[in-house]
């Protein structure tokens, strides 16, 4: 069956991965001996193959574990399509956090409110494979030798459809997974902390090893900037606010909350650009911190 794919529809499909991710909170921590940092990638690859027959490749770049899982036909039409209300049209815009300045861009427009339903979703068998892979990663990373410096802070799972040429990338902060596992944060909050993205590219077709990926050490600055973008998408696409919501104010709340969540204070300014209205807001750190307390 051929499915018509688009970046927007894939972004919505990616959200269907989360129920399996969240279920990890019910799992117990591994009691296996600690893994040395230099053995992490090999352990994930070997355990995935031995226990779940998953052919994955893994690389540890700095403090980021990358895991690539090549599959085929990962998208299918759901038997019971999830329904949702559309109130806003949201276009993803890239954010950045560098040289102590956080720049947030967004393009959000009101649209006629209507009920819609999910047209595509991650196939059930693929969801199970992702869940099993998460089990392996959790088992290994929770058992890393903590006496070493530069321990893994992030892990990225890339699930690629090497037949049709698209993939879903998910970036996780290891501490967020631990907080979920031990009940310190809710499943909904965890969902908002996982950074998800989807890509359509001819380079993905036939790429068993993940050679097309930009393997790099994900920084906290990159993660925060991308998570703010992810939170904006979730808040207005689901949506989590009414039509009457002040969009600029809601985005500012997201920014302040995210920075406060990770205790990030190594910035001087936040520049916010509403690309729909052209409005630009510039706040110093004191003003942003004040908003996080409201």
BELLINPE-V383385 format. One record per helix or strand. SS is the DSSP state (h for helix, s for strand). FROM is the first residue (numbers start at 1). TO is the last residue. If there is no record, write none. Layout:
ss;from;to
SS;FROM;TO
SS;FROM;TO
This chain:
ss;from;to
h;7;26
s;35;35
h;37;52
s;56;61
s;64;71
s;75;76
s;83;91
s;96;98
s;101;117
s;121;122
h;124;141
s;144;144
s;154;161
s;166;173
h;174;181
h;187;193
s;195;200
h;202;204
h;220;237
h;247;261
s;269;274
s;280;284
h;285;292
